[in-house]
Amino acid sequence: MERSRDPITDAPLTPEHAEELARTMHALADRTRMLIVSAVLHAPDGELHGRDIQRQLELRQPTASHHLRKLVRAGILAREQRGPYGYYRVVDGALADLCRALGS
Amino acid sequence: MERSRDPITDAPLTPEHAEELARTMHALADRTRMLIVSAVLHAPDGELHGRDIQRQLELRQPTASHHLRKLVRAGILAREQRGPYGYYRVVDGALADLCRALGS
């Protein structure tokens, strides 16, 4: 997923970039989704398969699928099918872009 | 506003911390509020008064007040009354905490 960036001159956000970041924020504005992203970020290889996420966070399968789908659609997680389950990792740059805009 | 922190061992989020960060995310999950935070972060002294925010982003006064109130309530902006207008700055650590949790 290609993300627009502000110039390296560290200018304030453009309305378009603000809109895009607000959508990312919206996808993260949920306790379970924050826990999923954190679990994936802390996984030994930076990836977890769907079943591990479900077990680790004690989620029912439909609940896990719902939240994972939202995170994938928002461009925060990428899903790769290997065997019966999808493997999830955080998309490179997806969160760094957001934190750069927040001055961190 | 005192914020809970995960140990420096960089452990995954606790459910309580995830809840707290999701609330912060929710307050930022809006284009206008992202633009306000960005404008304040980029202000010369790191602060702007309400009227400047209103003018800079071409907002009506009630709209600006609504969004500023949400950002203050969420612990993202602090408001200090000086003369007829409030001055706003980003609360130290409010966004760093969030970005640390996101691995940035």
Backbone of each chain as ProteinMPNN parsed JSONL, in Angstrom:
{"seq_chain_A": "MERSRDPITDAPLTPEHAEELARTMHALADRTRMLIVSAVLHAPDGELHGRDIQRQLELRQPTASHHLRKLVRAGILAREQRGPYGYYRVVDGALADLCRALGS", "coords_chain_A": {"N_chain_A": [[0.847, -1.195, 0.0], [0.733, 2.078, -0.986], [1.715, 5.019, 0.594], [0.912, 8.417, 1.098], [3.234, 11.043, 1.709], [4.335, 13.695, 3.816], [6.469, 16.457, 2.942], [10.005, 16.23, 3.62], [10.641, 18.436, 4.939], [9.158, 18.63, 7.172], [6.556, 19.684, 7.343], [3.274, 20.915, 8.416], [0.463, 18.624, 8.462], [-1.206, 17.813, 5.387], [-4.653, 18.26, 4.347], [-5.472, 15.896, 3.015], [-3.614, 13.953, 3.79], [-4.104, 14.002, 6.519], [-6.677, 12.984, 6.573], [-6.238, 10.374, 5.689], [-4.576, 9.399, 7.745], [-6.343, 9.626, 9.862], [-8.131, 7.642, 9.211], [-6.532, 5.381, 9.567], [-6.08, 5.635, 12.309], [-8.687, 5.296, 13.205], [-9.098, 2.608, 12.676], [-7.446, 1.569, 14.572], [-8.558, 2.335, 16.909], [-9.587, 0.683, 19.009], [-9.747, -1.585, 21.594], [-9.278, -4.423, 21.333], [-8.162, -4.589, 18.777], [-5.866, -3.054, 19.124], [-4.548, -4.749, 20.885], [-4.131, -6.968, 19.247], [-2.398, -5.913, 17.259], [-0.233, -5.247, 18.888], [0.471, -7.827, 19.819], [1.291, -9.041, 17.43], [3.427, -7.372, 16.718], [5.18, -8.044, 18.757], [5.723, -10.69, 18.341], [8.016, -13.438, 17.879], [9.081, -13.71, 15.171], [7.981, -11.507, 14.103], [5.578, -12.107, 13.045], [2.358, -13.693, 13.182], [0.181, -16.542, 13.157], [-3.31, -16.764, 12.316], [-4.682, -18.48, 14.088], [-2.986, -18.521, 16.328], [-3.174, -15.886, 17.204], [-5.822, -15.801, 17.916], [-5.857, -17.704, 20.03], [-3.962, -16.628, 21.81], [-5.073, -14.192, 22.577], [-7.433, -15.027, 23.511], [-9.823, -15.075, 21.918], [-12.952, -15.542, 20.226], [-13.34, -17.351, 17.168], [-14.848, -15.985, 15.051], [-14.774, -13.381, 16.029], [-12.026, -12.783, 16.117], [-11.496, -12.96, 13.358], [-13.07, -10.879, 12.339], [-11.817, -8.56, 13.45], [-9.223, -8.841, 12.452], [-9.67, -8.641, 9.727], [-10.477, -5.967, 9.54], [-8.092, -4.677, 10.239], [-6.414, -5.464, 8.188], [-7.714, -4.366, 5.963], [-7.359, -1.693, 6.555], [-4.763, -1.371, 5.984], [-2.876, -1.86, 7.891], [-2.147, -4.392, 8.904], [-0.669, -7.117, 7.082], [-1.707, -9.967, 5.292], [-0.781, -13.301, 4.769], [-1.355, -16.239, 3.09], [-0.659, -19.426, 4.267], [-0.769, -22.724, 4.199], [-3.525, -23.879, 6.193], [-4.115, -21.528, 7.552], [-4.053, -17.936, 7.724], [-1.157, -15.882, 7.835], [-0.073, -13.155, 9.738], [1.411, -9.948, 9.564], [2.799, -6.761, 10.592], [2.399, -4.112, 8.372], [5.139, -2.721, 6.717], [6.129, 0.488, 7.628], [3.55, 1.438, 7.983], [2.745, 2.255, 10.551], [4.8, 3.861, 11.327], [4.596, 6.106, 9.727], [2.336, 7.324, 10.74], [3.212, 7.913, 13.343], [5.298, 9.62, 12.817], [3.901, 11.798, 11.869], [2.744, 12.549, 14.219], [4.778, 13.621, 15.529], [6.568, 11.975, 16.825]], "CA_chain_A": [[0.0, 0.0, 0.0], [1.532, 3.302, -1.108], [1.182, 6.048, 1.477], [1.423, 9.75, 0.791], [4.08, 11.556, 2.788], [4.628, 15.109, 3.785], [7.878, 16.662, 2.616], [10.94, 16.028, 4.732], [10.703, 19.726, 5.626], [8.386, 18.53, 8.404], [5.435, 20.627, 7.263], [2.032, 20.379, 8.992], [-0.275, 17.696, 7.605], [-2.187, 18.274, 4.401], [-5.965, 17.662, 4.652], [-5.554, 14.535, 2.466], [-2.822, 13.083, 4.655], [-4.825, 13.936, 7.793], [-7.812, 12.081, 6.331], [-5.676, 9.021, 5.606], [-4.122, 9.013, 9.083], [-7.534, 9.471, 10.703], [-8.68, 6.304, 8.914], [-5.664, 4.419, 10.264], [-6.391, 5.792, 13.741], [-10.003, 4.718, 13.45], [-8.921, 1.148, 12.693], [-6.714, 1.211, 15.798], [-9.276, 2.877, 18.068], [-10.333, -0.44, 19.565], [-8.88, -2.311, 22.514], [-8.876, -5.73, 20.8], [-7.265, -4.389, 17.633], [-4.571, -2.628, 19.663], [-3.905, -5.945, 21.456], [-3.68, -7.795, 18.12], [-1.204, -5.274, 16.665], [0.857, -5.403, 19.857], [0.884, -9.235, 19.82], [2.031, -9.3, 16.178], [4.702, -6.64, 16.82], [6.055, -8.704, 19.721], [5.947, -12.095, 17.976], [9.446, -13.645, 17.606], [9.449, -13.407, 13.783], [7.18, -10.376, 13.642], [4.33, -12.565, 12.434], [1.577, -14.697, 13.918], [-0.934, -16.985, 12.326], [-4.621, -16.407, 12.848], [-5.023, -19.319, 15.231], [-2.187, -18.053, 17.477], [-3.753, -14.613, 17.674], [-7.081, -16.196, 18.551], [-5.548, -18.357, 21.316], [-3.207, -15.739, 22.691], [-5.952, -13.139, 23.103], [-8.676, -15.679, 23.949], [-10.932, -14.558, 21.118], [-13.669, -16.507, 19.412], [-12.842, -17.272, 15.788], [-15.448, -14.897, 14.257], [-14.311, -12.089, 16.566], [-10.665, -12.594, 15.619], [-11.565, -12.704, 11.907], [-13.62, -9.527, 12.157], [-10.815, -7.54, 13.761], [-8.092, -8.995, 11.522], [-10.101, -8.106, 8.433], [-10.439, -4.499, 9.631], [-6.699, -4.229, 10.268], [-5.864, -5.69, 6.842], [-8.329, -3.353, 5.091], [-6.796, -0.374, 6.88], [-3.358, -1.329, 5.559], [-2.001, -1.958, 9.066], [-1.604, -5.757, 8.85], [-0.692, -7.836, 5.807], [-2.05, -11.372, 5.499], [-0.229, -14.217, 3.772], [-1.928, -17.573, 3.28], [0.287, -20.54, 4.23], [-1.534, -23.813, 4.795], [-4.926, -23.548, 6.444], [-4.318, -20.237, 8.212], [-3.329, -16.759, 7.262], [-0.143, -15.323, 8.723], [-0.232, -11.699, 9.772], [2.514, -9.094, 10.04], [2.52, -5.332, 10.466], [2.895, -3.563, 7.106], [6.265, -1.793, 6.898], [5.876, 1.925, 7.441], [2.148, 1.82, 8.239], [2.614, 2.945, 11.837], [5.86, 4.875, 11.404], [4.054, 7.284, 9.059], [1.421, 7.907, 11.705], [3.972, 8.463, 14.472], [6.049, 10.773, 12.318], [2.947, 12.914, 11.821], [2.463, 12.948, 15.599], [5.999, 14.223, 16.066], [7.367, 11.007, 17.606]], "C_chain_A": [[0.884, 1.247, 0.0], [0.904, 4.364, -0.214], [1.776, 7.4, 1.105], [2.252, 10.217, 1.984], [4.199, 13.062, 2.671], [6.105, 15.27, 3.467], [8.747, 16.502, 3.863], [11.119, 17.338, 5.504], [9.826, 19.741, 6.877], [7.261, 19.565, 8.447], [4.223, 20.049, 7.996], [1.33, 19.477, 7.979], [-1.097, 18.423, 6.549], [-3.536, 17.663, 4.787], [-6.063, 16.211, 4.163], [-4.797, 13.549, 3.35], [-3.519, 12.917, 6.013], [-5.99, 12.945, 7.697], [-7.347, 10.616, 6.356], [-5.233, 8.529, 6.995], [-5.306, 8.814, 10.026], [-8.177, 8.108, 10.462], [-7.856, 5.216, 9.591], [-5.963, 4.427, 11.764], [-7.712, 5.108, 14.079], [-9.897, 3.192, 13.545], [-8.231, 0.692, 13.983], [-7.469, 1.624, 17.069], [-10.174, 1.818, 18.695], [-9.351, -1.28, 20.379], [-8.365, -3.633, 21.925], [-7.907, -5.566, 19.631], [-5.897, -3.888, 18.077], [-3.825, -3.843, 20.217], [-3.379, -6.851, 20.342], [-2.395, -7.215, 17.524], [-0.01, -5.447, 17.59], [1.384, -6.837, 19.869], [1.716, -9.553, 18.578], [3.402, -8.612, 16.236], [5.692, -7.366, 17.725], [6.297, -10.174, 19.411], [7.412, -12.272, 17.561], [9.846, -13.301, 16.166], [8.658, -12.228, 13.218], [5.934, -10.815, 12.9], [3.665, -13.627, 13.304], [0.531, -15.244, 12.969], [-2.244, -16.804, 13.07], [-4.985, -17.173, 14.107], [-4.256, -18.889, 16.5], [-2.765, -16.777, 18.069], [-5.017, -14.914, 18.476], [-6.824, -16.78, 19.945], [-4.94, -17.379, 22.3], [-4.119, -14.687, 23.335], [-7.301, -13.699, 23.563], [-9.898, -15.088, 23.241], [-11.66, -15.715, 20.449], [-13.232, -16.296, 17.96], [-13.507, -16.141, 14.983], [-14.998, -13.508, 14.719], [-12.914, -11.783, 16.044], [-10.701, -12.232, 14.128], [-12.052, -11.286, 11.61], [-12.546, -8.461, 12.352], [-9.623, -7.619, 12.803], [-8.434, -8.401, 10.157], [-10.032, -6.569, 8.435], [-9.0, -3.973, 9.571], [-6.033, -4.398, 8.898], [-6.404, -4.617, 5.894], [-7.733, -1.971, 5.307], [-5.328, -0.267, 6.491], [-2.386, -1.416, 6.72], [-1.354, -3.346, 9.125], [-1.655, -6.274, 7.411], [-0.928, -9.307, 6.12], [-1.443, -12.2, 4.381], [-0.754, -15.605, 4.082], [-0.82, -18.624, 3.189], [-0.401, -21.691, 4.945], [-2.929, -23.326, 5.124], [-5.151, -22.153, 7.031], [-3.537, -19.125, 7.545], [-2.293, -16.355, 8.301], [-0.192, -13.809, 8.597], [1.05, -11.028, 10.237], [2.127, -7.632, 9.849], [3.156, -4.838, 9.167], [4.012, -2.558, 7.401], [5.828, -0.357, 6.669], [4.481, 2.379, 7.817], [2.028, 2.646, 9.518], [3.658, 4.04, 11.995], [5.354, 6.192, 10.816], [3.171, 8.077, 10.029], [2.198, 8.59, 12.842], [4.827, 9.645, 14.052], [5.133, 11.996, 12.315], [2.622, 13.433, 13.218], [3.715, 13.466, 16.293], [6.849, 13.288, 16.9], [8.284, 10.203, 16.7]], "O_chain_A": [[1.696, 1.433, 0.907], [-0.306, 4.582, -0.261], [2.971, 7.52, 0.835], [1.995, 9.829, 3.124], [4.169, 13.627, 1.577], [6.901, 14.357, 3.685], [8.279, 16.625, 4.995], [11.685, 17.344, 6.597], [9.756, 20.757, 7.569], [7.049, 20.231, 9.461], [4.139, 18.836, 8.183], [1.585, 19.566, 6.778], [-1.618, 19.512, 6.791], [-3.568, 16.649, 5.484], [-6.678, 15.381, 4.833], [-5.278, 12.449, 3.623], [-3.522, 11.827, 6.585], [-6.247, 12.175, 8.622], [-7.981, 9.752, 6.961], [-5.489, 7.384, 7.366], [-5.275, 7.936, 10.888], [-8.703, 7.491, 11.388], [-8.404, 4.25, 10.122], [-6.082, 3.379, 12.398], [-7.836, 4.433, 15.101], [-10.534, 2.569, 14.395], [-8.418, -0.441, 14.426], [-7.05, 1.289, 18.177], [-11.37, 2.034, 18.886], [-8.27, -1.633, 19.907], [-7.173, -3.932, 22.005], [-6.943, -6.321, 19.511], [-4.881, -4.248, 17.483], [-2.611, -3.958, 20.044], [-2.304, -7.437, 20.475], [-1.422, -7.939, 17.311], [1.093, -5.755, 17.139], [2.595, -7.053, 19.922], [2.726, -10.251, 18.664], [4.412, -9.199, 15.851], [6.901, -7.314, 17.495], [7.013, -10.844, 20.156], [7.995, -11.369, 16.96], [10.872, -12.651, 15.967], [8.666, -11.983, 12.011], [5.298, -10.017, 12.21], [4.321, -14.352, 14.052], [0.044, -14.536, 12.088], [-2.274, -16.705, 14.297], [-5.52, -16.613, 15.064], [-4.809, -18.894, 17.6], [-2.832, -16.617, 19.287], [-5.245, -14.362, 19.553], [-7.483, -16.405, 20.915], [-5.341, -17.304, 23.461], [-3.945, -14.34, 24.503], [-8.196, -12.948, 23.952], [-10.865, -14.665, 23.874], [-11.058, -16.744, 20.143], [-12.81, -15.205, 17.578], [-12.805, -15.402, 14.293], [-14.859, -12.586, 13.916], [-12.641, -10.673, 15.587], [-10.016, -11.305, 13.694], [-11.513, -10.594, 10.747], [-12.387, -7.568, 11.519], [-9.081, -6.593, 12.392], [-7.607, -7.751, 9.518], [-9.588, -5.956, 7.464], [-8.727, -2.955, 8.934], [-5.2, -3.586, 8.497], [-5.651, -4.03, 5.117], [-7.614, -1.179, 4.373], [-4.714, 0.789, 6.645], [-1.208, -1.091, 6.572], [-0.153, -3.462, 9.368], [-2.544, -5.926, 6.635], [-0.406, -9.828, 7.106], [-1.564, -11.863, 3.203], [-0.616, -16.093, 5.204], [-0.125, -18.715, 2.177], [-0.596, -21.644, 6.159], [-3.469, -22.465, 4.43], [-6.275, -21.652, 7.005], [-2.513, -19.345, 6.899], [-2.528, -16.473, 9.504], [-0.331, -13.258, 7.505], [1.694, -11.48, 11.183], [1.247, -7.307, 9.052], [4.324, -5.12, 8.9], [3.85, -1.661, 8.229], [5.23, -0.031, 5.644], [4.24, 3.578, 7.959], [1.287, 3.628, 9.557], [3.438, 5.023, 12.703], [5.648, 7.266, 11.343], [3.245, 9.302, 10.122], [1.871, 9.706, 13.245], [5.055, 10.566, 14.837], [5.539, 13.089, 12.708], [2.271, 14.6, 13.39], [3.71, 13.718, 17.498], [7.751, 13.735, 17.608], [9.027, 9.345, 17.178]]}, "seq_chain_B": "MERSRDPITDAPLTPEHAEELARTMHALADRTRMLIVSAVLHAPDGELHGRDIQRQLELRQPTASHHLRKLVRAGILAREQRGPYGYYRVVDGALADLCRALGS", "coords_chain_B": {"N_chain_B": [[-2.046, 14.49, 33.426], [-1.735, 11.222, 34.404], [-0.164, 8.459, 32.931], [-0.437, 5.007, 32.326], [2.272, 2.709, 31.958], [3.948, 0.263, 29.989], [6.334, -2.18, 31.083], [9.862, -1.506, 30.74], [10.902, -3.596, 29.497], [9.652, -3.949, 27.143], [7.245, -5.343, 26.719], [4.27, -6.993, 25.358], [1.219, -5.091, 25.048], [-0.823, -4.535, 27.943], [-4.271, -5.418, 28.653], [-5.509, -3.208, 29.878], [-3.869, -1.028, 29.278], [-4.078, -1.108, 26.518], [-6.746, -0.437, 26.206], [-6.74, 2.192, 27.118], [-5.031, 3.396, 25.226], [-6.538, 2.956, 22.944], [-8.627, 4.687, 23.415], [-7.302, 7.142, 23.204], [-6.563, 6.953, 20.504], [-9.099, 6.982, 19.378], [-9.9, 9.582, 19.849], [-8.215, 10.834, 18.107], [-8.985, 9.949, 15.682], [-10.021, 11.452, 13.484], [-10.238, 13.721, 10.88], [-10.162, 16.58, 11.155], [-9.332, 16.857, 13.81], [-6.815, 15.64, 13.708], [-5.566, 17.504, 12.048], [-5.615, 19.754, 13.701], [-3.954, 18.914, 15.849], [-1.566, 18.563, 14.447], [-1.124, 21.201, 13.559], [-0.702, 22.5, 16.01], [1.558, 21.115, 16.931], [3.389, 22.021, 15.067], [3.549, 24.709, 15.521], [5.395, 27.748, 16.184], [6.147, 28.154, 18.965], [5.257, 25.803, 19.94], [2.7, 26.074, 20.752], [-0.66, 27.231, 20.317], [-3.171, 29.774, 20.124], [-6.741, 29.545, 20.618], [-8.149, 31.082, 18.69], [-6.276, 31.362, 16.631], [-6.026, 28.721, 15.756], [-8.568, 28.302, 14.809], [-8.647, 30.184, 12.679], [-6.456, 29.371, 11.107], [-7.164, 26.816, 10.25], [-9.505, 27.337, 9.086], [-12.021, 27.074, 10.445], [-15.328, 27.115, 11.851], [-16.24, 28.842, 14.83], [-17.751, 27.279, 16.793], [-17.245, 24.707, 15.843], [-14.457, 24.481, 16.024], [-14.218, 24.711, 18.833], [-15.585, 22.429, 19.703], [-13.954, 20.301, 18.731], [-11.53, 20.909, 19.971], [-12.209, 20.64, 22.643], [-12.664, 17.891, 22.789], [-10.091, 16.909, 22.312], [-8.729, 17.908, 24.503], [-10.071, 16.644, 26.612], [-9.323, 14.04, 26.08], [-6.769, 14.047, 26.903], [-4.791, 14.795, 25.176], [-4.314, 17.394, 24.222], [-3.379, 20.282, 26.145], [-4.951, 22.97, 27.798], [-4.522, 26.396, 28.366], [-5.648, 29.241, 29.971], [-5.256, 32.468, 28.829], [-5.788, 35.728, 28.851], [-8.462, 36.54, 26.604], [-8.628, 34.14, 25.235], [-8.091, 30.56, 25.086], [-4.949, 28.918, 25.275], [-3.334, 26.375, 23.512], [-1.469, 23.376, 23.842], [0.418, 20.399, 22.977], [0.153, 17.701, 25.159], [2.885, 16.682, 27.097], [4.352, 13.647, 26.305], [1.976, 12.37, 25.704], [1.536, 11.458, 23.078], [3.846, 10.141, 22.514], [3.787, 7.885, 24.089], [1.805, 6.382, 22.89], [3.005, 5.934, 20.394], [5.238, 4.514, 21.121], [4.045, 2.166, 21.951], [3.231, 1.283, 19.505], [5.514, 0.508, 18.397], [7.186, 2.373, 17.272]], "CA_chain_B": [[-2.684, 13.166, 33.336], [-0.775, 10.127, 34.601], [-0.45, 7.38, 31.989], [0.214, 3.746, 32.681], [3.29, 2.327, 30.979], [4.416, -1.104, 30.042], [7.714, -2.214, 31.551], [10.864, -1.176, 29.718], [11.186, -4.866, 28.826], [8.985, -3.941, 25.843], [6.258, -6.43, 26.691], [3.03, -6.621, 24.672], [0.287, -4.27, 25.826], [-1.83, -5.111, 28.831], [-5.609, -4.994, 28.216], [-5.83, -1.866, 30.409], [-3.123, -0.052, 28.492], [-4.68, -1.139, 25.175], [-8.007, 0.318, 26.334], [-6.371, 3.605, 27.252], [-4.501, 3.856, 23.94], [-7.66, 2.957, 21.99], [-9.371, 5.936, 23.662], [-6.506, 8.217, 22.591], [-6.722, 6.77, 19.054], [-10.443, 7.378, 19.002], [-9.918, 11.052, 19.841], [-7.418, 11.296, 16.955], [-9.514, 9.325, 14.46], [-10.854, 12.477, 12.849], [-9.387, 14.559, 10.042], [-9.983, 17.922, 11.724], [-8.534, 16.782, 15.043], [-5.433, 15.401, 13.296], [-5.037, 18.782, 11.542], [-5.385, 20.626, 14.864], [-2.756, 18.43, 16.564], [-0.422, 18.859, 13.588], [-0.893, 22.655, 13.589], [-0.128, 22.849, 17.316], [2.92, 20.561, 16.96], [4.266, 22.795, 14.192], [3.554, 26.13, 15.889], [6.75, 28.144, 16.589], [6.423, 27.893, 20.386], [4.569, 24.571, 20.332], [1.355, 26.367, 21.243], [-1.496, 28.13, 19.504], [-4.405, 30.078, 20.838], [-7.938, 29.025, 19.962], [-8.493, 31.884, 17.52], [-5.317, 31.01, 15.569], [-6.39, 27.392, 15.25], [-9.795, 28.533, 14.055], [-8.303, 30.875, 11.428], [-5.507, 28.595, 10.301], [-7.838, 25.667, 9.647], [-10.774, 27.832, 8.524], [-13.119, 26.418, 11.156], [-16.239, 27.982, 12.58], [-15.87, 28.821, 16.255], [-18.295, 26.127, 17.534], [-16.569, 23.496, 15.367], [-13.135, 24.466, 16.655], [-14.403, 24.445, 20.265], [-15.987, 21.022, 19.841], [-12.801, 19.419, 18.538], [-10.525, 21.207, 20.999], [-12.692, 20.059, 23.897], [-12.432, 16.438, 22.712], [-8.649, 16.66, 22.423], [-8.342, 18.193, 25.894], [-10.639, 15.564, 27.434], [-8.572, 12.804, 25.829], [-5.418, 14.183, 27.457], [-3.83, 15.012, 24.083], [-3.961, 18.815, 24.316], [-3.627, 20.995, 27.406], [-5.46, 24.326, 27.544], [-4.207, 27.369, 29.408], [-6.369, 30.49, 29.709], [-4.47, 33.711, 28.944], [-6.625, 36.714, 28.175], [-9.798, 36.042, 26.229], [-8.596, 32.836, 24.559], [-7.258, 29.505, 25.629], [-3.779, 28.51, 24.501], [-3.293, 24.912, 23.474], [-0.222, 22.691, 23.472], [0.31, 18.939, 23.091], [0.59, 17.229, 26.476], [4.125, 15.913, 27.029], [4.283, 12.192, 26.488], [0.671, 11.801, 25.331], [1.615, 10.774, 21.793], [5.028, 9.271, 22.552], [3.334, 6.641, 24.712], [1.075, 5.683, 21.844], [3.933, 5.497, 19.341], [6.082, 3.467, 21.705], [3.245, 0.937, 21.912], [3.141, 0.863, 18.107], [6.843, 0.073, 17.986], [7.915, 3.424, 16.538]], "C_chain_B": [[-1.621, 12.074, 33.427], [-1.147, 8.986, 33.675], [0.289, 6.122, 32.418], [1.222, 3.408, 31.595], [3.602, 0.851, 31.105], [5.863, -1.072, 30.517], [8.685, -1.937, 30.395], [11.273, -2.448, 28.968], [10.444, -4.976, 27.501], [8.027, -5.133, 25.696], [5.051, -6.015, 25.856], [2.129, -5.819, 25.614], [-0.533, -5.098, 26.8], [-3.202, -4.672, 28.306], [-5.955, -3.58, 28.683], [-5.142, -0.777, 29.589], [-3.689, 0.032, 27.075], [-5.97, -0.314, 25.148], [-7.733, 1.821, 26.341], [-5.872, 4.165, 25.906], [-5.602, 3.909, 22.883], [-8.489, 4.226, 22.169], [-8.631, 7.134, 23.048], [-6.664, 8.17, 21.074], [-8.076, 7.279, 18.593], [-10.535, 8.907, 18.91], [-9.168, 11.601, 18.622], [-7.983, 10.811, 15.623], [-10.477, 10.256, 13.746], [-9.918, 13.444, 12.129], [-9.115, 15.926, 10.667], [-9.12, 17.881, 12.984], [-7.072, 16.469, 14.725], [-4.797, 16.704, 12.803], [-4.745, 19.755, 12.688], [-4.098, 20.221, 15.585], [-1.505, 18.772, 15.755], [-0.086, 20.353, 13.609], [-0.233, 23.068, 14.907], [1.316, 22.35, 17.404], [3.891, 21.416, 16.147], [4.283, 24.293, 14.513], [4.929, 26.499, 16.44], [7.058, 27.835, 18.059], [5.742, 26.613, 20.875], [3.205, 24.851, 20.943], [0.64, 27.338, 20.312], [-2.688, 28.535, 20.338], [-5.608, 29.734, 19.966], [-8.275, 29.751, 18.666], [-7.565, 31.566, 16.334], [-5.664, 29.674, 14.925], [-7.599, 27.524, 14.33], [-9.487, 29.156, 12.686], [-7.474, 29.994, 10.511], [-6.208, 27.443, 9.574], [-9.204, 26.048, 9.054], [-11.976, 27.095, 9.121], [-14.051, 27.471, 11.739], [-15.922, 27.836, 14.065], [-16.454, 27.618, 16.995], [-17.631, 24.806, 17.136], [-15.201, 23.371, 16.026], [-13.268, 24.097, 18.136], [-14.72, 22.974, 20.518], [-14.766, 20.104, 19.757], [-11.726, 19.657, 19.603], [-10.916, 20.58, 22.337], [-12.423, 18.55, 23.913], [-10.95, 16.108, 22.914], [-8.144, 16.919, 23.844], [-8.828, 17.066, 26.797], [-9.849, 14.266, 27.289], [-7.138, 12.885, 26.359], [-4.359, 14.394, 26.388], [-3.365, 16.47, 24.063], [-4.212, 19.324, 25.728], [-4.025, 22.419, 27.051], [-5.078, 25.224, 28.706], [-4.867, 28.676, 29.044], [-5.423, 31.66, 29.892], [-5.217, 34.766, 28.157], [-7.915, 36.051, 27.731], [-9.775, 34.628, 25.645], [-7.742, 31.828, 25.294], [-6.089, 29.244, 24.697], [-3.656, 26.995, 24.628], [-1.9, 24.427, 23.13], [-0.427, 21.188, 23.619], [0.886, 18.524, 24.435], [1.856, 16.374, 26.301], [3.851, 14.422, 27.212], [3.002, 11.558, 25.988], [0.781, 10.971, 24.049], [2.808, 9.824, 21.746], [4.64, 7.899, 23.096], [2.659, 5.749, 23.665], [2.041, 5.124, 20.781], [4.903, 4.44, 19.853], [5.34, 2.132, 21.618], [3.137, 0.389, 20.489], [4.517, 0.534, 17.532], [7.629, 1.109, 17.217], [8.666, 4.329, 17.506]], "O_chain_B": [[-0.707, 12.023, 32.603], [-2.308, 8.58, 33.626], [1.455, 6.157, 32.811], [1.04, 3.785, 30.437], [3.528, 0.27, 32.188], [6.544, -0.056, 30.373], [8.348, -2.119, 29.225], [11.919, -2.374, 27.922], [10.581, -5.979, 26.8], [8.017, -5.824, 24.678], [4.821, -4.822, 25.658], [2.28, -5.878, 26.834], [-0.894, -6.237, 26.505], [-3.299, -3.672, 27.596], [-6.621, -2.836, 27.963], [-5.738, 0.246, 29.252], [-3.771, 1.117, 26.499], [-6.242, 0.409, 24.189], [-8.403, 2.601, 25.665], [-6.247, 5.267, 25.506], [-5.605, 4.794, 22.027], [-8.997, 4.78, 21.195], [-9.245, 8.02, 22.453], [-6.871, 9.199, 20.43], [-8.189, 7.925, 17.551], [-11.17, 9.447, 18.005], [-9.455, 12.705, 18.161], [-7.512, 11.216, 14.56], [-11.612, 9.884, 13.444], [-8.937, 13.922, 12.699], [-7.971, 16.379, 10.703], [-8.282, 18.757, 13.202], [-6.177, 16.978, 15.399], [-3.635, 16.982, 13.099], [-3.756, 20.487, 12.654], [-3.257, 21.066, 15.894], [-0.503, 19.22, 16.313], [1.085, 20.73, 13.668], [0.685, 23.888, 14.916], [2.195, 23.063, 17.889], [5.068, 21.526, 16.49], [4.969, 25.059, 13.837], [5.573, 25.675, 17.09], [8.127, 27.305, 18.362], [5.661, 26.368, 22.078], [2.614, 23.976, 21.577], [1.261, 28.147, 19.623], [-3.173, 27.759, 21.161], [-5.505, 29.643, 18.743], [-8.64, 29.127, 17.67], [-8.007, 31.507, 15.186], [-5.602, 29.522, 13.705], [-7.651, 26.951, 13.242], [-10.004, 28.708, 11.663], [-7.741, 29.88, 9.314], [-5.884, 27.134, 8.427], [-9.952, 25.191, 8.586], [-12.825, 26.568, 8.402], [-13.625, 28.576, 12.077], [-15.393, 26.811, 14.495], [-15.732, 26.979, 17.761], [-17.47, 23.906, 17.96], [-14.828, 22.307, 16.521], [-12.513, 23.263, 18.636], [-14.181, 22.361, 21.439], [-14.571, 19.237, 20.608], [-11.092, 18.714, 20.076], [-10.071, 20.06, 23.066], [-12.004, 18.002, 24.932], [-10.605, 15.147, 23.602], [-7.243, 16.232, 24.325], [-8.082, 16.587, 27.651], [-9.718, 13.494, 28.238], [-6.384, 11.915, 26.277], [-3.17, 14.202, 26.643], [-2.176, 16.749, 23.907], [-5.125, 18.87, 26.418], [-3.491, 23.001, 26.107], [-5.275, 24.879, 29.871], [-4.68, 29.179, 27.936], [-4.849, 31.839, 30.966], [-5.274, 34.706, 26.929], [-8.409, 35.127, 28.377], [-10.821, 33.984, 25.573], [-6.809, 32.175, 26.018], [-6.222, 29.338, 23.477], [-3.848, 26.421, 25.7], [-1.231, 24.975, 22.254], [-1.346, 20.752, 24.312], [1.981, 18.947, 24.806], [1.895, 15.467, 25.47], [3.195, 14.009, 28.169], [2.932, 10.336, 25.857], [0.182, 9.899, 23.951], [2.786, 8.825, 21.027], [5.118, 6.875, 22.609], [2.911, 4.547, 23.577], [1.898, 3.986, 20.334], [5.337, 3.571, 19.097], [5.919, 1.106, 21.262], [2.972, -0.815, 20.289], [4.663, 0.309, 16.33], [8.628, 0.782, 16.577], [9.335, 5.27, 17.079]]}, "name": "protein", "num_of_chains": 2, "seq": "MERSRDPITDAPLTPEHAEELARTMHALADRTRMLIVSAVLHAPDGELHGRDIQRQLELRQPTASHHLRKLVRAGILAREQRGPYGYYRVVDGALADLCRALGSMERSRDPITDAPLTPEHAEELARTMHALADRTRMLIVSAVLHAPDGELHGRDIQRQLELRQPTASHHLRKLVRAGILAREQRGPYGYYRVVDGALADLCRALGS"}
